[in-house]
Amino acid sequence: MRARDIDKENLVKKTAIEIIGKGGFEHFSINKLAKACGISVATLYIYYKDKEDLLSSLATELGRKMGDAMLKDFDPESSFEAGLRQQWLNRYHYMIENQSISLFFEQVRTSSYQEQFLKAFAEDLKNVFGKFMDNIVARGEINAMPLEVYWSVAFAPLYALIKFNNEGQSLGGKPFKLTDEMFWQAFDLVVKALKR
């Protein structure tokens, strides 16, 4: 059995992320991946036992990386506005610096791999963000609400702006580039909407 080549394995992951991000899971195959990497299909099986193993591994690995990025410099004891500000910055930087991964996440969200992706970081995030939410509600900074309502108001605007930026166009196909001014304008509106 041949030894694993870390550079080749990283190429396989990077290429799989790009293929899925651009064309979705329906346009992804092991043969297409091997060809895009310039390696044989047999070489892929050194790293992954099958397509399912590769995709499961990617969903888990990228979920952990995103979770780590979201927790960077985040303090669950911070005020609502300071904590949300750090979250916006963390998510923004991760998604802008990793655009191919952002596109991959879009595909994962509507696939059978979503559960693995979420599970990879859910426990750590649940504890930290749960503590943050308990603190800001207890201090009276925001009202208690279902997590889904909070997330929809707190983060959906950010993800929409990032998506417009990554696609280079807004609604109606007009050219779009996210500016600091737009970023902070949206943030201020979200804070205003959620504060008591």
C-alpha positions in Angstrom: 0.0 0.0 0.0 1.3 3.4 -0.9 2.0 6.1 1.7 -0.2 9.1 2.1 1.1 12.3 0.5 -0.2 15.3 2.6 0.2 17.7 -0.3 -1.8 15.5 -2.5 -4.4 14.9 0.1 -4.8 18.6 0.6 -5.1 19.1 -3.1 -7.9 16.5 -3.2 -9.8 18.3 -0.4 -9.3 21.7 -1.9 -10.5 20.5 -5.4 -13.5 18.7 -3.9 -14.5 21.8 -2.1 -14.2 23.9 -5.3 -16.1 21.4 -7.5 -19.0 21.0 -5.0 -19.1 24.8 -4.2 -19.4 25.6 -7.9 -21.6 22.8 -9.2 -23.2 21.1 -6.1 -23.2 17.5 -5.1 -25.0 16.3 -8.2 -22.0 17.4 -10.4 -19.5 15.8 -8.2 -18.0 12.3 -8.7 -14.8 10.5 -7.7 -13.8 10.3 -11.4 -14.3 14.1 -11.9 -12.3 14.8 -8.8 -9.4 12.5 -9.8 -9.2 14.1 -13.2 -9.3 17.7 -11.8 -6.5 16.8 -9.4 -4.4 15.0 -12.1 -4.3 11.8 -10.2 -5.7 8.3 -10.6 -9.0 7.2 -9.0 -6.9 4.5 -7.2 -4.9 7.3 -5.6 -8.0 8.8 -4.1 -8.7 5.5 -2.4 -5.5 5.8 -0.4 -7.0 8.8 1.4 -10.7 7.9 1.5 -12.5 4.5 1.3 -15.3 5.9 -1.0 -17.1 9.1 -2.0 -19.2 9.0 1.2 -16.1 8.9 3.4 -14.6 11.8 1.6 -17.7 14.0 1.8 -18.3 13.1 5.4 -14.7 13.9 6.3 -14.9 17.2 4.6 -18.2 18.2 6.3 -16.7 17.3 9.7 -13.3 18.9 9.2 -14.8 22.2 7.7 -17.4 22.3 10.5 -14.7 22.2 13.1 -12.7 24.9 11.4 -15.7 27.1 11.1 -16.6 26.5 14.8 -13.0 27.5 15.8 -13.2 30.6 13.7 -16.5 31.6 15.3 -15.1 31.3 18.8 -11.9 33.3 18.1 -11.6 36.1 20.7 -15.3 35.6 21.7 -16.1 36.1 25.4 -19.5 34.8 26.5 -19.3 37.3 29.4 -19.2 40.3 27.0 -22.1 42.7 26.5 -24.6 41.9 23.8 -23.3 44.5 21.4 -19.6 43.6 21.9 -20.3 39.8 21.6 -22.4 40.2 18.5 -19.7 42.5 17.0 -17.1 39.8 17.5 -19.3 37.2 16.0 -19.9 39.3 12.9 -16.2 40.0 12.5 -15.3 36.3 13.0 -17.9 35.0 10.5 -17.2 37.8 8.0 -13.5 37.2 8.0 -13.8 33.4 7.8 -16.3 33.5 4.9 -14.5 36.2 2.9 -11.0 34.6 3.4 -12.4 31.2 2.4 -14.8 31.9 -0.4 -14.7 28.4 -1.9 -15.5 27.0 1.5 -18.5 29.5 1.8 -19.8 28.1 -1.5 -19.3 24.6 -0.2 -21.3 25.4 3.0 -24.1 26.6 0.8 -24.3 23.2 -0.8 -23.9 21.4 2.5 -26.8 23.3 4.1 -29.3 21.5 1.7 -27.7 18.1 1.7 -27.6 15.0 3.9 -24.2 16.1 5.1 -25.6 19.1 7.0 -26.1 17.1 10.2 -22.4 16.0 10.2 -21.3 19.6 9.5 -23.4 21.0 12.3 -22.5 18.2 14.7 -18.7 18.9 14.2 -19.0 22.3 16.0 -22.4 22.3 17.7 -21.4 21.1 21.2 -18.7 23.7 21.7 -20.7 26.5 20.2 -23.9 25.5 22.0 -22.1 25.8 25.4 -20.4 29.1 24.7 -23.2 30.8 22.9 -25.8 29.4 25.3 -23.9 31.0 28.1 -23.7 34.3 26.1 -27.5 34.2 25.5 -28.2 33.4 29.1 -26.0 36.3 30.2 -27.5 39.0 27.9 -31.0 37.9 28.7 -30.4 37.9 32.4 -28.8 41.4 32.2 -31.9 42.6 30.3 -30.0 43.5 27.2 -32.3 41.6 24.9 -35.6 39.7 25.4 -35.6 35.9 25.6 -36.6 34.4 22.2 -36.3 31.2 20.3 -32.8 30.6 19.0 -34.1 30.5 15.4 -35.6 34.0 15.8 -32.4 35.3 17.3 -30.2 33.8 14.6 -32.5 35.0 11.8 -32.3 38.6 13.0 -28.7 38.5 14.2 -26.9 36.7 11.4 -29.1 36.3 8.3 -28.4 39.9 7.2 -24.6 39.3 7.5 -24.8 36.1 5.4 -26.9 37.8 2.8 -24.3 40.6 2.4 -21.4 38.0 2.3 -23.3 36.1 -0.4 -23.8 39.2 -2.5 -20.1 40.1 -2.1 -18.9 36.6 -3.0 -21.1 36.5 -6.0 -20.1 40.0 -7.0 -23.7 41.1 -7.6 -26.7 42.2 -5.7 -30.4 41.7 -6.3 -31.2 42.5 -9.9 -27.7 41.6 -11.0 -26.1 45.0 -10.2 -22.4 44.8 -9.3 -21.8 44.6 -5.6 -18.8 44.9 -3.3 -19.4 44.9 0.5 -17.9 48.0 2.1 -17.1 48.7 5.7 -19.8 51.3 5.7 -22.5 48.8 4.5 -21.2 46.2 6.9 -21.5 48.4 10.0 -24.7 50.0 8.9 -26.3 46.5 8.7 -24.7 45.6 12.1 -26.1 48.7 13.7 -29.6 48.0 12.4 -29.4 44.4 13.8 -28.3 45.6 17.2 -31.2 48.2 17.2 -33.7 45.5 16.2 -32.6 43.1 19.0 -31.9 45.4 21.9 -34.7 46.1 24.4 
